[in-house]
Amino acid sequence: MHAVMWFVMPLVGLSGGVDAKAVTAEKWINRLSLRFDNDARYLILFFDTKQTRGLRETVERLNKLARRSDVVVVGVTPEREQRVRKFLREYRVRFAIGVQSSSYKSFEVKRFPHVVYIEDQKSTFIEDLESLQDRLGEPPKVKGELPPEELDVEDLKQRIDAEDRMDLLETLRIRTEPEAFLRFCDALASKRNEEGIPWWQGNLAYQRHLVDDTFEIKQSDSTPARDVWMESRRLGTRKWVEVREMYASRNSWSPAEVLDVYAKHLGDSPEDIVYRADWIMEIGRSGNTSHVDALLDMLEIEGDAAMRNRIAAAIGEIHTSTPLPNPERAIRRLQDALEVEDNIKWGRSGLQLTLDLLRMNPEEFKE
């Protein structure tokens, strides 16, 4: 058996001391393309296919980041190749994976999945990949690649379709006749839905509605709570640490207690919004199916669509970790919520995604 050490970097550990840590694996599988660049930024996914809470969404976002020329994305797992290859097929992983790896020990990873971000020889545990996207900024142009504004319409469509570049839909919308843009969106949605559950369907539906005459009033691409939450992340906040410590301070939380913490922070102040958002996230990470009723109650109370999206995602995250014993009740309540939800980009997309997850064959979650 030949162990492979693929790259070694001196890192500043979470405790603040400098340490030479290596990402190692007995074997690398999947497409392997690592760029050795002192200025490169690295994302390492530590995972175990028996612990799937939040794993699907994490892989989808990392797939997108892996296409950037300034970011190196790899995954490592202590599991053996046979089990991991099934995971690669089902989750459509698009970055290199190292199997039978013990690197999670040197990085002090305590739970899976977990993402470590490395920049300027400093390693940081990433709690939210959405905020990381903003931190990375726009991807650099690929040498020889024309910028979107210089592409003709057909080349722009091809790039959106082939590379899942939903961020280019707005450029296409501006440069395309409404009828042609609607046809393209419908064809894209149909094709992608045949391949699986698209995490980006909210943006597609949102751009489509902007040219659809049946929507007389056009919606904003964000929400007040989302703007506050994103600004708090930009400025820096440790509220999530407080929320995590509070949740971990007790052996168990009843659904009523979970809902009570949420209800105490229903205000519109930045502190209430950030606390509420991070509490929802922590409940989703818990994998506790008894919390789903509390989350469904939150869904009926919450006034902001982006927060409702987060609540729906938390329900889906629990289900992918520990399938609900009786998902039919949750499906009925989510369907009722979908029937009255009017927000296209955040509300409806989040509810539909979770409904699709709950309706999937439970076989997905078995060995």
Number of C-alpha atoms within 10 A of each C-alpha: 5 7 12 14 13 13 12 11 14 14 21 19 18 13 6 10 8 13 13 12 16 18 21 22 22 17 18 22 15 13 12 14 11 15 14 9 10 10 11 14 17 21 22 21 24 25 21 19 18 14 15 21 23 22 20 18 16 18 20 18 15 23 17 15 21 19 15 15 15 19 22 24 27 25 23 23 24 19 17 14 18 9 14 20 16 13 14 16 10 12 15 14 19 21 23 18 26 27 22 18 23 18 19 22 9 13 19 10 16 10 11 19 22 20 23 17 19 21 16 13 18 16 19 16 15 17 13 12 15 13 15 14 13 12 11 12 8 9 13 9 12 11 7 6 9 10 10 14 12 10 14 11 16 10 12 19 19 12 16 17 16 8 11 16 15 17 13 15 21 16 14 23 20 11 13 14 11 16 10 10 21 19 12 18 17 13 12 17 16 11 12 14 11 9 8 12 15 16 14 19 22 20 19 21 18 21 22 21 19 19 18 14 10 8 10 10 9 13 15 12 12 12 17 14 21 18 12 17 21 15 15 17 18 13 7 9 13 9 18 18 11 13 20 15 11 11 17 13 9 8 6 11 15 11 16 13 13 20 20 13 14 21 15 11 17 15 11 12 12 15 16 17 22 24 22 23 24 21 25 26 22 17 25 27 16 17 25 19 20 13 22 24 18 21 25 19 15 21 22 13 12 15 12 17 24 23 25 28 22 22 30 28 22 26 32 27 27 24 26 22 21 17 20 21 8 10 14 12 11 19 18 12 17 20 15 12 18 18 11 10 16 13 22 23 25 26 24 24 25 27 27 19 21 24 22 14 20 21 12 12 9 13 7 10 15 7 8
